[in-house]
Amino acid sequence: MSIYVSGLLWVLGAAAISSVIVVIARRFGSDEVGEKNLGAGGSVFSIVAGLHAVLIAFILISLFDAANGAEEQVQKEANALVAIDWASDSLPEPVKSKVDQQIRDYVSIVVDEEWPLMREGESVDNRGWNTLNQLRETIATAAPDGVWQEDRKTEAANQLWEVYQARQERIDAAGNGVNPVVWLALLIGTGLSLLFPYLFGGPNLISQLLITVTLTSTLVLLLFAIYQLQNPFSGGVHIPPDAFSSALDRLS
C-alpha cells in the first residue's frame, strides 16, 4: 500500500469517526449548554490548539532538516569513498588493489546488509566499522615512494576520516526517530484539541460537522506526516542507497 493511500485512509477514518461523534453529541446533548460553553471554551481552545500547533510545526521542521541532513551525509560518505580510491591509485601495490577491494566490500555491506536494517529502524552490526578499520590499516601500511605518493596517502587518510564521520551521522539518523515522550505529548495535545469542538453547540449541524471534520483531518494528516518522516530511510522520505551504487560505477 502506497504512502498516499495510507494517508488518505487515515484521514477518511478520522473524519468518519469525528462525524459520528458530532451526530451523537448533538442527538443526546443540549445546544444551550454548548452555546454557554462557547465563550470560555473558545479561549481555552485557542491556547491548547496554539501550543499544539507550535509543537507540530517544530517537530515537522526538525524532521525535514534531519532528512535533508541524512541525504547529504549519504552523498558525502559515498563521494569520500570514491576520493579514497582515486587517491590510492598512486600508491604502490599491493596497497592499491587492497584498498579498491576493501572499498567494494564496504559498499556491499552498506547496500545489502545495513540499508534493510536502517529501513526497519534496527541497529546495524560492526561489520562496516571493521571493514573501515581494515581499510585504515591498509592505508597506514603503505610505503610511499616520493612526495607525490606521500601526499596521496595523506589525502586517502583524510577522506577516510570523512567516511567515518558521515557513516556515524547516517546511522544516527536512522535510529533517532521521534522520542516516545514527544509522541505522548502529540497524541494528548491532539486529543484535547479534538475534544473541545464537541463542547460547542450551535443551531447548524452541517457547520459543526464541517468544522470538526476539517480540524480532525488536518491534525491526523499532520500526525501521519510526522510518522512518515521520523525515519529518513523509510516511509515518506525513503532515502535509497543509489549514491553508493553510483560510487561503485566511478571506482577505477
N, C-alpha and C positions, 0 to 999 in steps of 0.2 A: 504494500500500500504506500503510495507516494505521500510526501510531506504535505502537499496541498490538500489531498483528500482527507488526511488525518486532521489537519487544522479545521477544515470545513465541518467534519463530523463533531469535533469538539465544540465548535460554535453553535451548530444546529442543536446538539444535545442540550447545551446550557440554555439556549433560547427557549427550547420546548419546556424544560423544567421550570424556568422562571415564569413562563406564560401560565402554566398550570397553577403555580403558587399564587400568582396575582388573581386568577379567577377564583380560586378557593378562598383567598383572603377577602375578596370583595363579596363573595357569596355569604360568608359567615361573619364578616366584620361589619363595622359601622363607619360610614362616611363621615359622620360628625366627629368621631374620635380622631379619624385621620386628619381632618381639617384642623382640629385643635393642635395636633402634633406638628403641623406644618412649620410653624414659626420657630419653635425651639429645636425641633429635629433638623430643620434645614441648616441651622448654624453649626450643629454638631456634625452633620453630614459633610459640610464644606471642609471642616477641619480634618476629619478622618479621610475623606477622599483626596484632599490635597496632599496630606502626608503620604498616603499610599501611592499617589501618582509620582511624587518625588522619588520614592524608593524604587518604583518600577523603572523610571527613567534612568536613575543612577545605575541600576543593575544592567539594563539593556546597553547603555553606553559602554560600561566596563566590559561586557561580553563582546561587543563589536570590536573594541580596541584589542581585547585578548585574541580574538580570531584573526584579526589583521596581523598582530604581532607574531602569532604562531605560524602563519603562512610565510612571513618574512624570514623567520628563523629556519624554516624548512628549506627555502631557497638559499639562504646563507650557508647552511650545512652542506647542501649538495654542491654549491659552487666552490666551497672551500676544498671539498674532496677532489674536484677537478684540478684546482690550483696545486694541490699536493702532487697529483700525478704528473702534471706538466713540469713542476719544479724537479721532481725526481728523475725526469728523462735525462738530465745532465749528470746524474750520479753514476758511479761505476757499478758494474754487475758484481754480485747478484742482487745488490740492493734495489736497483731499478725494477727488475722483474718481481721481486718480493713485494715491493710497495704497490705495484699495479695489482697483483693478485689479492693482497690484503684489502685494498680498497674495494675490489669487486666482491670479496667475501662480506665486507661490512655492508655494502649496499644490498646484497642479497638478504642479509639478516634483517635489515631495516624494513625492506619492502615485504618480504614473505612471512616474517615472524612478528616483528614489532607492530607493524601497521594494523593487522587484525586485532591485536590486543589493545592498542590505543583506541581503536574504533569502539570497542566494548567498554572502555574506561578501566581496563585492568592494568596491573603493573607489568612492566617488561623485565626480563631477566638480565643477567650480566654479560651475556654473550657479545653484545655490541660493545660494551665497555672493554671487555677482554681483547676484542679484535683491535680496538683503537690503541690499547696498551702495547699490543704486539707491533702495531704499525709505528708507534713511538720508538720502541726499542730498535726496530729495523733502521729507522732514520738516524737514530743516535749512533749506531754501529758503523755507519757509512764512513769510509776513509776518503775524503775529497782530495783531488789532485789539482791544486791551484786555487787561486782566489775565486774564480768563477764557480767552481763546484762547491766551494765553501759557502758562497753566497746562496746558491741553490739549496743547499742543505738547511741553512738558516731560514730561508723562505718556506720550505716544506714544514719545518718545525713550527713556524708561526701560524701557518694555515691549519696545521693540526690542532693547535690551541683554539682556533676559531671553530673547528668542528666540535671540540669538547664543549665549548660554551653553547653553541647552537643546539647541540643534542640535548643538553640539560634543559634548555628553555622549551624544547619540543616536548620532552617527557613531562615536564611540569605542567605545560598547557593541557595535556591530555588527562591529567589527574586532578586538576583543580576543581572545575565544576562550580556549582553554587552550594555554599555551605548549608547544611541542614537547618541551622538556626535561621538563616535568611529565608529559606523555603517556608519555615513555620511562620515567620513574620509576613511573608507574602500571602500565604493562604488565610491567615487570620485577618489581615487587612482586606483581602478580597471578600471574605465572608461578611465582615462588618459593613463594607461598602454596599454589598448586595442586600443586606437586611434592612437598611434604612428606607429604601423606596417602598417597602411593604407597610411601613408605618404611616405613609401619607395617603390619604384618601382623595376623593375628588369625584365630580359628577360624571366624568367621561372615562369609561373603562378602556376605550381604544387608546386614548392618550397615555394612560398609565401603563398599558401594555407596551406601547412603543418605547416609552422612556425606560422601562425596566428591561426590556429585551435588548435595547441598544446598549445600555450600561453593562448588562451581563455579557453580551457578546464581545464588547470591547475588552473587558477585564480578562475574560477567558482567552481571547486571542493573544493578549499580551503575555499571559502566563504560558501559553503554548509556545510563543516566540522565545521566551526565556528558557524553557525546557529544551528547545531545539538548538539553542546557541551555547548551552553550557559546556558542550564538548566539541571543540572545533574540528575534530577528526570524524565526527558522525553527525547525524541529524541534519539540520538545515545548512550548516556550513560545509561539512564533509570534505576537508582538505585531502586531496588524493596524493599518492606518492609519485606523481608524474615528474617532479623535479629530480628525483633520484634515478628514475628510468632515463630521463634525458641526460643525466650526468654520465651514465654508462655509455651512451652513444658518443659522448665527447672525449672519453678516455682514449689515450693514444694506444 
